[in-house]
Amino acid sequence: MSFKYRILAIVTFVTVILDQATKLYIARTLPLHAMISIIENFFTITYLRNRGAAFGMLATSPWRLPFFILVSTVAVVVIFMIIRKLRDDQKLSALSLSLILAGAVGNLIDRISYGEVIDFIFVHWYDHYWPAFNVADSAICVGVFLLALEMFREEQRLKRLRQP
């Protein structure tokens, strides 16, 4: 098995298990909307359920659930297609796409199981806050950042090759 498929299997498995285990723990130990301050005025564990997408978008649409399930499923298929085409030396791309895939799968499991996504990581600075998120959302963000970094590095490499 090539590196890209090993990293895909390991990262996806570990991330989805961690995502689902943390969500299950939060859902079983905290009442909905409960808050536990970890670092005062900065980091709180808050049990929330998000019916929409990022920042609660489309939360009230009657088409939200089929739409999100379809989009997540298409994303999973597209990521598999892209990973299949990666060269063996594109290790960072394989890692980043594996994180994005794992995050999509983690949130897809929630949407299919509950019709919404469990969020619990709440970062804020006093009254200024970022919307709550979860391990799957974190994996997607880290994966997108790493993919952008890899694309930038590849562009720089190609520029150097084109110079006389």
C-alpha positions, 0 to 999 in steps of 0.5 A: 500500500502506498504512502498516500493510502496509508496516511489516508486510512490512518488519519481518517480513522484516528480523526473520525474516532477522536471526533465522534468520541469527543462529541459522544462524551460531551453529549453524554456528560453535559446538558445542552448549552452547558458551559465549562470555563477552561481558560477564563475569558478565552476557552470554554467547553460549550455543548451546542447543536448546529443545524446549519453549516458554518456560522449556522448558515441555512439552519432554518431551511427545509432543504438543509439536511438533504443539501448538507448530506449531498454536499458532504458525500460529493466532497468525500467522493471528490477527495478520493478521486484527487487522492488517487491522482496524487503522486507518491511524493505529494505527502503533505497534499495526502495529509491535508486531503485526509484531514479534510476528508476525516472532518467531512466524514465526522460531520456527515455522521452527525448529520445522518445520526442526529440531523445536526452537528454537535459543537463544543469548542468555544474560543472567545476573548471576553465578549468577542467570540468565534462560533463553536466548533468541533474536532471535525471542523478543526481537521477541515481547517488544518487540512485546508491550511496545509493544502494552501501551504502545499499549493504555495510551495508547489507554485514557488517550486514551479517558478524556480524551474521556469527561471533561466 
